[in-house]
Amino acid sequence: MSLPNDLMYTKEHEWIKKEEGNKVRIGITDFAQDELGDIVFVELPEVDETIDADDSFGSVESVKTVSELYAPVSGTVVEVNEELEDSPELVNESPYENAWMIVVELNDESELDELLTAEQYQAVIEED
């Protein structure tokens, strides 16, 4: 299982990558996609939608289940990975590179302080 050290994580299995300015790129972890199985559909918000930390911003459907996606931060969606609409399997194939889900312009950069390091996230999944 891949866990890049340059990303931040949540207990709900999302990853967050700091981008230029006050933007972050968000997706689900390798662990999450592996637990879900074959992804068949991804539902994401629209550009310009506002999201609040800990609220659902979409869902991922696999052959096993539907799983909500939870916002790790609050802000405005500035970009959506539209490739996932036609190719949801990218989530299984490339969770960190090609299957990012949204880019968010942060309302409050201090929310990033609440996120987990790769090491802390590893401990969370070992507990599960």
Secondary structure by P-SEA (a helix, b strand, c coil): ccccccccccccbbbbbbccccbbbbbbcaaaaaaaccccbbbbbcccccccccccccccccccbbbbbbbccccccccccccccccccccccccccccccccccccccccccccccaaaaaaaaaac
